[in-house]
Amino acid sequence: MNERLVDELVKQKTPSWWGEREALSEDYFEEIGFEEPLPEHLQFHIHPLMGSEINWVNFFPSDTADRFRSEDEVSDVLSVIADRTSERIYSAIETEIDSDRLANSLSKYGPPSTTEGKLKGILWHKIVTQLSGIVDLEKVNKEVRELEEPRVDPTRESTEFFVVCQNEKNFLDIEVYTIEDQTEFFNNTYGDETLMFNKIQDSNIQPHIVAENVAFEVEGPSWYQSEPPEESIIYTHTDQRNRIEFHEIEDATVFGESWGDIDQMRQKLDAFDSEYIGSSSIDWWVPTGIYY
C-alpha cells in the first residue's frame, strides 16, 4: 500500500516561513495601499479565475518549487513569485474586470484607488494561501486538541474532504476522503481545517480517490496557451449533480498548441479516450501548500 499524501505532508512539515506569512502579508498590503490585509477564508467571484481551484495554478512560474528549495530569504522569493504570477493573470483578465464590483467587494478593507492595486491584493491573498496552505502541519500530531464546540455545525451526516497540495510541476495532488459520520469522526474539531486534517492523518482511513498531477478543470477558465507537459495528467469535469469527476490522460501532448485554451482542449477531448478514476462532491477543499 502506498503511503498516503497526508502522511507525506506531515513528514515534510509546514514550510519554515508559514508563521511569517501574516507579517509578510501585512507589509505587502500596506505597501500597495490597503488599510488592512484580507482575511484568510475570504472568497472572491469577480472573475472565473478568482473562483477557479485548479486551472489558475498554471499561471505560476515553472520554477516555483525550485525557488523555495534554493533560496534562504523566503520573503523575497514569495514576493517575486506573487508578482510574476499576478502579472500573468492580470494580463489575461484586465479587460474583463468589473471595477465597480471589485471596489464594492473590497470596500471594508480600505483598498487602493486603482483597479490594478485592488486586484494585486486579491491575487496576493490567493497566491499566498495556495503556496502556504491553511493547515498548520507543525501542530499535526503534536498539539492534538479539540475545540470547546465545533466552529460550525455539520449540515448532513457524511462529508467529502479534499486534501490538496501543489507539486513541483505546478499541478495538484489530491486525496479525497469520505467521512460517513462526520459528527462522530471529527467531533469538536469540525470547522478547524488543521484539526480536521489531524483527525484524518491520525486515523487508518484510506482515500477513495488518489489523483496526482491534476492539471485542469474542463469546465473552468482558460489560462494561457503554452506547451503541454510530456506526461500523464488528470483533468476534472463537474457533472450535472455538481460532483467533480477525475479522468486520466496518459499523454498530455495530444493537446498540442491548444494547451491552455479550454474551448479547444474540450473539443480535442472528444477525439481520444481517458480513464475514469472516480467522482466526489467537494465539501471541504483544503490546500496544504506547495509540496517539494
DANORUR-V948246 format. One record per residue. N is the residue number from 0. BURIAL is b if it has 24 or more other C-alpha atoms within 12 Angstrom, else e. D_FIRST is the distance of its C-alpha to the first C-alpha in Angstrom with 1 decimal. Layout:
N;BURIAL;D_FIRST + N;BURIAL;D_FIRST
This chain:
0;e;0.0 + 1;e;3.8 + 2;e;6.5 + 3;b;8.7 + 4;b;12.1 + 5;b;13.9 + 6;b;12.7 + 7;e;13.5 + 8;b;16.8 + 9;b;17.8 + 10;e;17.4 + 11;e;19.7 + 12;b;21.9 + 13;b;24.9 + 14;b;27.0 + 15;e;30.1 + 16;b;32.4 + 17;b;30.8 + 18;e;33.6 + 19;e;36.2 + 20;b;35.5 + 21;b;38.0 + 22;e;40.7 + 23;b;39.9 + 24;b;40.1 + 25;e;43.4 + 26;e;44.9 + 27;b;43.9 + 28;b;45.2 + 29;e;48.4 + 30;e;48.8 + 31;b;48.6 + 32;b;50.8 + 33;b;48.9 + 34;e;50.3 + 35;b;46.9 + 36;b;43.3 + 37;b;41.3 + 38;e;39.1 + 39;e;35.4 + 40;e;34.6 + 41;e;37.5 + 42;e;36.9 + 43;b;39.3 + 44;e;39.9 + 45;b;42.8 + 46;b;41.1 + 47;b;38.1 + 48;b;36.4 + 49;b;36.8 + 50;e;34.8 + 51;b;32.2 + 52;b;28.7 + 53;b;27.3 + 54;b;30.2 + 55;b;32.0 + 56;b;29.4 + 57;b;30.7 + 58;b;33.8 + 59;b;32.3 + 60;b;33.4 + 61;e;31.1 + 62;e;31.3 + 63;b;30.3 + 64;b;27.2 + 65;e;29.2 + 66;b;32.1 + 67;b;30.1 + 68;e;28.7 + 69;e;32.2 + 70;e;34.7 + 71;e;35.9 + 72;e;38.0 + 73;b;35.4 + 74;b;38.3 + 75;e;39.7 + 76;b;36.4 + 77;b;35.7 + 78;b;39.3 + 79;b;39.2 + 80;b;35.9 + 81;b;37.3 + 82;b;40.6 + 83;b;39.3 + 84;b;36.9 + 85;b;39.8 + 86;e;42.2 + 87;b;40.0 + 88;b;39.5 + 89;b;43.1 + 90;e;44.5 + 91;b;42.5 + 92;b;43.6 + 93;e;46.9 + 94;e;49.1 + 95;e;47.2 + 96;b;47.2 + 97;e;49.5 + 98;e;51.1 + 99;e;52.6 + 100;e;49.3 + 101;b;47.7 + 102;b;50.5 + 103;e;50.3 + 104;b;46.6 + 105;b;47.2 + 106;e;50.6 + 107;e;49.7 + 108;b;48.2 + 109;e;51.3 + 110;b;50.0 + 111;b;51.9 + 112;e;54.4 + 113;e;52.9 + 114;b;50.3 + 115;b;48.6 + 116;b;48.5 + 117;b;47.1 + 118;b;44.4 + 119;b;43.4 + 120;b;42.8 + 121;b;40.5 + 122;b;38.6 + 123;b;38.3 + 124;b;36.9 + 125;b;34.3 + 126;b;33.3 + 127;b;33.0 + 128;b;31.0 + 129;b;28.6 + 130;b;28.4 + 131;b;28.2 + 132;b;26.5 + 133;b;27.5 + 134;b;25.0 + 135;b;26.3 + 136;b;23.1 + 137;b;25.4 + 138;e;26.0 + 139;b;22.4 + 140;b;21.9 + 141;e;25.3 + 142;e;27.7 + 143;e;26.2 + 144;e;29.0 + 145;e;30.1 + 146;e;33.1 + 147;e;36.2 + 148;e;35.6 + 149;e;33.3 + 150;e;34.5 + 151;e;34.5 + 152;e;34.3 + 153;b;31.6 + 154;e;33.3 + 155;e;31.1 + 156;e;28.6 + 157;e;25.3 + 158;b;24.1 + 159;b;21.7 + 160;b;20.6 + 161;b;19.9 + 162;b;18.5 + 163;b;20.0 + 164;b;20.4 + 165;b;22.6 + 166;b;21.1 + 167;b;23.3 + 168;b;24.3 + 169;b;25.7 + 170;b;23.3 + 171;b;21.1 + 172;b;17.4 + 173;b;16.9 + 174;b;14.6 + 175;b;16.4 + 176;b;16.2 + 177;b;18.4 + 178;b;20.3 + 179;e;22.4 + 180;e;24.9 + 181;b;25.2 + 182;e;28.3 + 183;e;26.7 + 184;b;23.3 + 185;b;25.0 + 186;b;28.3 + 187;b;30.6 + 188;b;28.1 + 189;b;28.5 + 190;b;30.0 + 191;b;28.8 + 192;b;25.9 + 193;b;25.0 + 194;b;25.1 + 195;b;23.2 + 196;b;20.4 + 197;b;20.5 + 198;b;20.2 + 199;b;17.0 + 200;b;15.5 + 201;e;16.8 + 202;e;15.3 + 203;e;12.2 + 204;e;12.7 + 205;e;10.1 + 206;b;11.8 + 207;e;13.3 + 208;b;14.0 + 209;b;12.4 + 210;b;15.3 + 211;b;15.9 + 212;b;19.6 + 213;b;21.3 + 214;b;24.8 + 215;b;27.3 + 216;b;28.4 + 217;b;30.7 + 218;b;33.0 + 219;b;33.2 + 220;b;35.8 + 221;b;36.3 + 222;b;36.0 + 223;b;37.7 + 224;e;37.8 + 225;e;36.1 + 226;e;34.1 + 227;b;30.9 + 228;b;27.7 + 229;e;27.1 + 230;e;23.5 + 231;b;21.4 + 232;b;21.7 + 233;b;21.1 + 234;b;24.2 + 235;b;24.9 + 236;b;27.6 + 237;e;29.1 + 238;e;30.4 + 239;e;33.5 + 240;e;31.8 + 241;e;30.8 + 242;e;27.1 + 243;b;25.1 + 244;b;23.6 + 245;b;21.0 + 246;b;21.9 + 247;b;20.6 + 248;b;23.3 + 249;e;22.5 + 250;e;25.6 + 251;b;27.2 + 252;e;30.4 + 253;b;31.6 + 254;b;32.9 + 255;e;35.3 + 256;e;38.0 + 257;b;37.1 + 258;b;34.0 + 259;b;34.8 + 260;b;37.3 + 261;b;35.5 + 262;e;38.3 + 263;e;38.2 + 264;b;34.4 + 265;b;34.5 + 266;e;37.0 + 267;e;34.9 + 268;b;31.9 + 269;e;34.1 + 270;e;34.4 + 271;e;30.9 + 272;e;27.8 + 273;b;24.7 + 274;e;21.4 + 275;e;21.1 + 276;b;17.7 + 277;b;18.8 + 278;b;21.4 + 279;b;22.1 + 280;b;25.2 + 281;b;25.3 + 282;b;26.3 + 283;b;25.0 + 284;b;24.6 + 285;b;23.6 + 286;b;23.9 + 287;b;22.5 + 288;b;24.4 + 289;b;23.9 + 290;b;20.8 + 291;b;21.9
